[in-house]
Amino acid sequence: MSLHPFHARRNAMLTLAAASLLAPAVVWGQADWPSKPITVVVPFPAGGGTDAFARPLSAQLARQLGHQVIIDNKGGAGGNLGAGVAARAAPDGYTWFMGAVHHAIAPSVYPKLDYNLANDFVPVAMIASVPQVIVVNPQRIAANDLKGLIAYLKANPGKVSYGSAGNGSSHHLAGELFKLQTQTFITHIPYRGAGPALQDLMGGQVDVMFDGLGSSANHIKGGRLKAIAVAGDKRAPGFADLPTAAEAGLPAYKVATWYGLWAPKGTPAPVVERMGIELRNALASKEIVAAWAAIGAEPPTLAGKAFGDFVTAETRRWADVVKTGNIKAD
């Protein structure tokens, strides 16, 4: 039965009124955010690769958003402690998580995690990607290239150690892959982050590190560390003289470290979308472009679902590597 014209007009007006009340709520959700300082949980101590990208990025975001962006370093358990903290944070748009490739590796190394990267977070965007670099303490290892390093390791089995950001970190996996492919033995010394491991590498407590170039770059340029090779398909920006492992005789040795930003699951979609826009603008700024180039980082190209799909593929890939290499947490 059709409605009387009066009732039809009244219903249409009520529908429009309801829509007008709902629409501002969505716009308000974006326009009002942020109204106070934002926290980015970095699951490693200061001085590591994640921190090296988080700090300049947070400064740029603060300039754009008009509110302070605070880095909260929560290191431990190969980056898993901080990830668990971020997963349990209130999904109000004021806590974000800056993770890395380590968190795609963790599920295959740690049988019991108190968070699930796919279920507890919303992927926002990749922040940076850098190749792993083999670095040595020049006072401890008398090698100038990959061939020399491998020869030194074979002549000194069990006498050389390598530091990592923790069990299950990309540094750990990169070291184990190197050992498998070169048939050498190096003792693994896990730390609570790349920063402390790098400090001990420069101090001579460990000899070698398979690090993300982002955290080693300044130490290489300053002469405190000697770079042997990068584990990528091509030479790194800003390090044109540093050969790839393939060029140096180890073609299958390819390991990259990437970093990304996630929101706790339940964070309002308009806020996540706004942060995605702000990230895109920040990463295109001349300040960040210059900062990334200085530490050998590739500009990121993945955001939203595409970034989430990439992380899922990485999780599967690293699970295969761990299984094939029978790699376990020490």
C-alpha positions as CSV (number, residue, x, y, z in Angstrom):
1,M,0.0,0.0,0.0
2,S,1.4,3.4,-1.0
3,L,1.9,6.1,1.6
4,H,-0.1,9.3,1.7
5,P,2.0,12.1,0.1
6,F,2.2,13.9,3.5
7,H,3.6,10.7,5.2
8,A,6.0,10.1,2.3
9,R,7.3,13.7,2.6
10,R,7.6,13.4,6.4
11,N,9.5,10.1,6.1
12,A,11.9,11.6,3.5
13,M,12.5,14.6,5.8
14,L,13.2,12.3,8.8
15,T,15.6,10.2,6.7
16,L,17.5,13.4,5.6
17,A,17.6,14.7,9.2
18,A,19.0,11.4,10.4
19,A,21.6,11.4,7.7
20,S,22.6,15.0,8.5
21,L,23.1,14.0,12.1
22,L,25.2,11.0,11.3
23,A,27.4,12.7,8.6
24,P,29.0,15.3,10.9
25,A,30.0,12.5,13.3
26,V,32.2,10.9,10.6
27,V,33.7,14.2,9.6
28,W,34.2,15.2,13.2
29,G,36.0,11.9,13.9
30,Q,38.7,13.1,11.4
31,A,38.6,16.8,12.0
32,D,38.9,16.6,15.8
33,W,41.8,14.1,15.7
34,P,44.3,14.7,17.1
35,S,43.4,16.9,20.0
36,K,46.3,15.8,22.3
37,P,49.8,14.2,22.0
38,I,50.2,10.9,20.1
39,T,52.3,7.9,21.3
40,V,54.2,5.6,18.9
41,V,55.3,2.4,20.6
42,V,58.7,1.3,19.3
43,P,59.4,-2.2,20.5
44,F,63.2,-1.8,20.7
45,P,65.6,0.3,22.7
46,A,66.9,3.7,21.4
47,G,69.7,3.4,18.9
48,G,68.3,0.6,16.8
49,G,66.9,0.6,13.2
50,T,63.3,1.0,14.2
51,D,64.2,4.0,16.4
52,A,66.4,5.5,13.6
53,F,63.3,5.8,11.4
54,A,60.7,6.5,14.1
55,R,62.4,9.6,15.5
56,P,62.7,11.8,12.3
57,L,59.3,10.5,11.2
58,S,57.6,11.5,14.5
59,A,59.2,14.9,14.3
60,Q,57.8,15.4,10.8
61,L,54.3,14.1,11.8
62,A,54.3,16.5,14.8
63,R,54.9,19.4,12.5
64,Q,52.1,18.4,10.3
65,L,49.6,17.5,13.0
66,G,50.3,20.3,15.4
67,H,50.6,18.0,18.4
68,Q,53.6,16.2,20.0
69,V,54.3,12.7,18.7
70,I,56.1,10.8,21.5
71,I,58.3,7.7,21.0
72,D,57.8,5.1,23.7
73,N,60.7,2.6,23.5
74,K,59.6,-0.8,25.0
75,G,62.4,-3.2,24.2
76,G,62.6,-6.9,25.0
77,A,61.9,-10.4,23.7
78,G,63.0,-9.6,20.1
79,G,60.5,-6.8,19.8
80,N,57.6,-8.9,21.0
81,L,57.2,-7.2,24.4
82,G,56.4,-3.8,22.9
83,A,54.1,-5.4,20.3
84,G,52.1,-7.0,23.0
85,V,51.8,-3.7,24.9
86,A,50.7,-1.9,21.7
87,A,48.1,-4.6,20.9
88,R,46.5,-4.0,24.3
89,A,46.4,-0.2,24.0
90,A,43.2,1.7,23.8
91,P,42.1,1.9,20.1
92,D,41.4,5.6,20.3
93,G,43.9,6.9,17.7
94,Y,46.5,8.1,20.3
95,T,48.6,4.9,20.4
96,W,50.3,3.5,17.3
97,F,52.8,0.7,16.8
98,M,55.9,0.9,14.7
99,G,57.0,-2.7,14.0
100,A,59.3,-4.3,11.5
101,V,60.2,-7.5,9.6
102,H,61.0,-9.0,13.1
103,H,57.3,-9.2,13.7
104,A,56.7,-11.2,10.6
105,I,59.4,-13.7,11.7
106,A,58.3,-14.0,15.3
107,P,55.3,-16.4,14.9
108,S,57.6,-19.1,13.5
109,V,60.3,-18.7,16.2
110,Y,58.2,-18.0,19.3
111,P,55.4,-20.6,19.8
112,K,53.5,-18.5,22.3
113,L,53.0,-14.8,21.6
114,D,50.6,-12.6,23.5
115,Y,49.6,-10.8,20.3
116,N,48.7,-11.6,16.7
117,L,50.0,-9.1,14.1
118,A,47.2,-10.0,11.7
119,N,44.3,-10.0,14.2
120,D,45.3,-7.4,16.8
121,F,46.4,-4.6,14.4
122,V,45.3,-2.6,11.4
123,P,48.1,-2.1,8.8
124,V,48.6,1.6,8.0
125,A,51.7,1.8,5.8
126,M,55.3,0.7,5.2
127,I,57.7,3.3,6.5
128,A,61.0,2.3,5.0
129,S,62.9,-0.7,3.6
130,V,66.7,-1.2,3.8
131,P,68.9,-4.1,3.0
132,Q,70.7,-6.0,5.7
133,V,74.4,-5.2,5.9
134,I,77.3,-7.4,7.2
135,V,79.3,-5.2,9.5
136,V,82.4,-6.0,11.6
137,N,84.5,-4.4,14.3
138,P,87.6,-3.4,12.3
139,Q,89.8,-3.9,15.4
140,R,88.5,-7.5,15.8
141,I,88.1,-8.8,12.3
142,A,90.9,-8.3,9.8
143,A,88.8,-8.7,6.6
144,N,88.1,-6.1,4.0
145,D,85.6,-8.0,1.8
146,L,83.2,-11.0,2.0
147,K,85.8,-13.5,0.7
148,G,88.2,-12.4,3.4
149,L,85.5,-12.6,6.1
150,I,84.5,-16.1,5.1
151,A,88.2,-17.2,5.1
152,Y,88.7,-15.7,8.5
153,L,85.6,-17.5,9.9
154,K,86.7,-20.8,8.5
155,A,90.2,-20.4,10.0
156,N,88.7,-19.5,13.4
157,P,85.6,-21.8,13.9
158,G,83.7,-21.0,17.1
159,K,85.9,-18.1,18.0
160,V,83.8,-15.4,16.4
161,S,80.4,-14.1,17.7
162,Y,77.7,-12.0,16.2
163,G,75.2,-9.8,18.0
164,S,71.5,-9.5,17.1
165,A,68.4,-7.5,18.3
166,G,67.1,-10.6,19.9
167,N,66.0,-14.2,19.2
168,G,63.8,-14.3,16.1
169,S,64.9,-10.9,14.9
170,S,65.9,-10.3,11.3
171,H,69.5,-10.0,12.5
172,H,69.3,-13.5,14.0
173,L,67.8,-15.0,10.9
174,A,70.2,-13.2,8.6
175,G,73.1,-14.6,10.7
176,E,71.8,-18.1,10.6
177,L,71.2,-17.9,6.8
178,F,74.8,-16.6,6.4
179,K,76.1,-19.6,8.4
180,L,74.1,-22.1,6.4
181,Q,75.2,-20.6,3.0
182,T,78.9,-20.2,3.9
183,Q,79.2,-23.4,6.0
184,T,80.8,-21.4,8.8
185,F,80.1,-21.2,12.6
186,I,79.6,-18.0,14.5
187,T,78.2,-17.8,18.0
188,H,74.9,-15.9,18.3
189,I,74.6,-13.4,21.1
190,P,71.1,-12.0,21.4
191,Y,70.5,-8.5,22.9
192,R,67.3,-6.6,23.8
193,G,67.6,-4.5,20.6
194,A,69.9,-3.5,17.8
195,G,71.1,-0.4,19.7
196,P,72.7,-2.4,22.6
197,A,74.1,-5.0,20.1
198,L,75.7,-2.2,18.0
199,Q,77.3,-0.7,21.1
200,D,78.9,-4.0,22.1
201,L,80.0,-4.5,18.5
202,M,81.8,-1.2,18.5
203,G,83.1,-2.0,22.0
204,G,84.5,-5.3,20.9
205,Q,82.3,-7.5,23.0
206,V,81.0,-9.1,19.7
207,D,82.7,-9.3,16.4
208,V,80.1,-9.2,13.6
209,M,76.6,-8.1,13.1
210,F,74.0,-8.7,10.3
211,D,72.2,-5.4,10.8
212,G,69.6,-3.3,9.0
213,L,71.6,-0.6,7.1
214,G,69.4,2.1,8.8
215,S,71.0,1.7,12.2
216,S,74.6,1.0,11.0
217,A,74.9,3.7,8.4
218,N,76.3,6.5,10.6
219,H,78.7,4.1,12.3
220,I,80.0,2.9,8.9
221,K,80.4,6.5,7.7
222,G,82.2,7.4,10.9
223,G,84.6,4.5,10.6
224,R,83.5,2.8,13.8
225,L,82.3,-0.2,11.8
226,K,83.5,-1.8,8.6
227,A,80.8,-2.8,6.1
228,I,81.5,-6.0,4.1
229,A,78.5,-6.3,1.8
230,V,74.8,-5.5,1.6
231,A,72.3,-8.4,1.3
232,G,70.2,-7.0,-1.5
233,D,69.7,-7.2,-5.2
234,K,71.3,-3.8,-5.8
235,R,73.6,-1.4,-4.0
236,A,72.1,0.8,-1.4
237,P,71.4,4.5,-1.9
238,G,74.3,6.5,-0.4
239,F,76.6,3.5,-0.3
240,A,77.5,3.1,-4.0
241,D,81.0,1.6,-3.1
242,L,79.6,-1.2,-1.0
243,P,79.1,-4.3,-3.0
244,T,76.1,-6.6,-2.8
245,A,76.6,-10.1,-1.4
246,A,75.8,-11.4,-4.9
247,E,78.6,-9.3,-6.4
248,A,80.9,-10.6,-3.7
249,G,80.3,-14.2,-4.4
250,L,77.2,-15.2,-2.3
251,P,74.3,-14.8,-4.8
252,A,71.6,-16.4,-2.6
253,Y,72.1,-14.2,0.4
254,K,69.3,-11.6,0.3
255,V,67.7,-10.2,3.4
256,A,65.9,-6.9,3.7
257,T,64.7,-5.1,6.8
258,W,61.4,-3.2,6.5
259,Y,59.5,-1.1,9.0
260,G,55.8,-0.2,9.2
261,L,53.1,1.5,11.2
262,W,50.0,-0.2,12.6
263,A,47.0,0.9,14.6
264,P,45.5,-1.3,17.4
265,K,42.5,-3.1,16.1
266,G,39.3,-1.0,16.7
267,T,40.9,2.3,16.0
268,P,38.2,4.4,14.1
269,A,38.6,4.0,10.4
270,P,38.5,7.7,9.6
271,V,41.4,8.2,12.0
272,V,43.4,5.4,10.4
273,E,42.7,6.9,7.0
274,R,43.8,10.3,8.2
275,M,47.0,8.9,9.6
276,G,47.6,7.2,6.2
277,I,47.3,10.5,4.5
278,E,49.6,12.2,7.0
279,L,52.2,9.4,6.6
280,R,52.1,9.8,2.8
281,N,52.7,13.5,3.1
282,A,55.5,13.0,5.7
283,L,57.3,10.4,3.6
284,A,57.2,12.7,0.6
285,S,58.6,15.7,2.5
286,K,62.1,16.9,1.6
287,E,63.2,16.3,5.2
288,I,62.3,12.7,5.3
289,V,63.4,12.0,1.7
290,A,66.9,13.3,2.6
291,A,67.0,11.5,6.0
292,W,66.1,8.2,4.4
293,A,68.6,8.6,1.6
294,A,71.4,9.3,4.1
295,I,70.9,5.9,5.7
296,G,70.4,3.9,2.6
297,A,66.6,3.4,2.7
298,E,64.3,2.7,-0.2
299,P,61.2,4.9,-0.4
300,P,58.1,2.9,0.7
301,T,55.3,2.1,-1.8
302,L,52.9,0.0,0.2
303,A,49.9,1.2,2.3
304,G,46.6,-0.1,3.7
305,K,45.5,-3.6,2.5
306,A,48.5,-3.8,0.1
307,F,50.9,-3.4,3.0
308,G,48.8,-6.0,5.0
309,D,49.0,-8.5,2.2
310,F,52.8,-7.9,2.0
311,V,53.2,-8.6,5.7
312,T,51.1,-11.8,5.4
313,A,53.4,-13.0,2.5
314,E,56.5,-12.2,4.5
315,T,55.2,-14.1,7.5
316,R,54.8,-17.2,5.3
317,R,58.2,-16.7,3.6
318,W,60.0,-16.5,6.9
319,A,58.2,-19.5,8.3
320,D,59.6,-21.5,5.4
321,V,63.1,-20.2,6.1
322,V,62.9,-21.1,9.8
323,K,61.6,-24.6,9.0
324,T,64.1,-25.3,6.3
325,G,67.0,-24.0,8.4
326,N,65.7,-25.6,11.6
327,I,66.3,-22.2,13.2
328,K,65.3,-22.0,16.9
329,A,65.5,-19.3,19.5
330,D,68.7,-19.7,21.6
